Amino acid sequence: MKMVKVLCQNDETKWNEAAKAAKMTMRARVVFWNEILAELKRA
């Protein structure tokens, strides 16, 4: 978080972009782990 604060500082646009990227990353992680779980259940 410290790095994000340094990079975004007081720029609302950068904060919004960082938040959007974080949400996309979390969604991708959920999909990734759900696929792993599904594969384990099939095994």
C-alpha positions in Angstrom: 0.0 0.0 0.0 2.9 2.3 0.7 4.1 2.0 -2.9 0.6 2.8 -4.2 0.5 5.9 -1.9 3.8 7.1 -3.3 2.8 6.5 -6.9 -0.7 7.9 -6.7 -0.1 10.7 -4.2 -3.1 13.1 -4.4 -4.1 12.2 -8.0 -7.7 11.0 -7.9 -7.4 9.6 -11.4 -4.4 7.4 -10.4 -6.2 6.2 -7.3 -9.2 5.2 -9.4 -7.0 3.4 -11.9 -5.2 1.6 -9.0 -8.6 0.6 -7.5 -9.8 -0.7 -10.9 -6.6 -2.7 -11.4 -6.9 -4.2 -7.9 -10.5 -5.3 -8.5 -9.6 -6.9 -11.8 -6.7 -8.7 -10.1 -8.9 -10.0 -7.3 -11.5 -11.2 -9.8 -8.8 -13.0 -11.8 -7.5 -14.7 -8.6 -11.0 -15.9 -7.7 -11.4 -17.4 -11.2 -7.9 -19.0 -11.0 -8.6 -20.6 -7.6 -12.1 -21.7 -8.6 -10.6 -23.5 -11.6 -8.0 -25.2 -9.4 -10.8 -26.3 -7.0 -12.9 -27.6 -9.8 -10.0 -29.5 -11.3 -9.2 -31.1 -7.9 -12.8 -32.2 -7.5 -12.7 -33.8 -10.9 -9.5 -35.7 -10.0 
